[in-house]
Amino acid sequence: QVQLVESGGGLVQPGGSLRLSCVVAGTNFTRYYAMGWYRQAPGKQREYVADFFSGGSTRYQDSVQGRFTISRDNTKNTVHLQMNNMKPEDTAVYYCYVDRPNSPRSWGQGTQVTVSS
């Protein structure tokens, strides 16, 4: 069964940077429809952040466009989210996911990101 483990969260000041990682185990990492990141702040709905699609195209939520970058490392079965110029409204638990053929979406357990001075 596919398992995803996020890491890299923590406390950062506004304007700072964090790099999240998601290690994917139990599948051929190159065989997927999409992978990416969602986030959920307290009292808020879980919201889409960024996607990495089969073929290499990417998509970002408008609020993170130009600040966040999604990438993958096939040799380590890892997807990353580089977050720059962070804002307090980026505070949330961040979850990675993968979509694979003939399978339901798989989710990680989440990593806490807090942006505060």
N, C-alpha and C positions, 0 to 999 in steps of 0.2 A: 504494500500500500504506500502511496506517495505521502511523504512527510516533509514539512517545511519548517525551518527554524530561523527566526529573525534575530538580529543582534545589531548593536551600534547605537541604540537609543541612549538618552541621557538628558542632562540639563545644559542648555546653551543660552547665551545672552542674545538679545535681538541684534541682527546683523551678522551673527556667527554662522558656523557651518557644522553639519553632521553628515556622516556617511552610513547609511543603513545597508545591511547585508541580509540575504535570505538564501540559505543553503537548502537545496532541493534533493531529497534522497528517495530512492525507490522507483525511479523512472529514467528512461533515456532523456537527458536534459534537452536535447535538440528536437525532440518530438513533442511539439505543443502547438496550440492555436494562438495562445496569448499568455503572458505573465505580467504581473505588475503589482501595484500597491494601492491600498485603500487606507483611510484613517477614520477614527471615531473619537470625537471630543466628548467630554462629559455632558450629558443632556442633549446630545446631537445625534443625528442619523449618521450611519457609516457612509462616507462619501468617497468617490473615486478620486485618485490622485494622478496616477500615471500608468500607461500600458506599453508593453513591448510585444509587438505582433510577429507572427511567423512571417519571415521575409525581411525583417529588420526595421520596419517602420515603428514609430513611436507616437504617442498621444499624451497630452497633459491637460489637466484641469486648468482653466484660465487663471485661477488665483496663484498657481505655482509656475506657470509658463515663464521661461526665462530665468528662473531661480533653481529649479530642480532638474536633474538629469537621470534618466533610467538607463542602465546598461547591464550586460551579462558577461560572465566569464565561464565559457563552456568547459575549460579544463578543471574548474573547481565546482561545477554545478551550482553556480551562485548568481543571483540577480542583485544588483545594487541600486540604491537610490541616493544620489549625491544631492544634498540640500544646502544651498547657499543663501545668503542674505535672509536669514530666517526671521519670521515675525511671530509675535505672541499668538496670533490666530493659527499658527501651525501646530500649536500644542495639541497633542492627541496620542492615542495608541495607534501605531502604524502596523498594518497587516499586509503580508504578501500573499499572492495567489498564483496558481497556474491552472490553465485550461488545457485539457488533453482530449484527443479523440475518444469518443464513446465513454467518457467519464464525467462525473460531476466535478464542479470546481473544487479545488483543494485550497485550504487556507492554513496559514501559520497561526501561532498562538498570540502574536503581537509583541511589539516593543514600545515602551513609553518614551515619548519625546516631549520635553518641556522647554519652552522658550520664555525666559523671564529674566529681568534685571535684578 
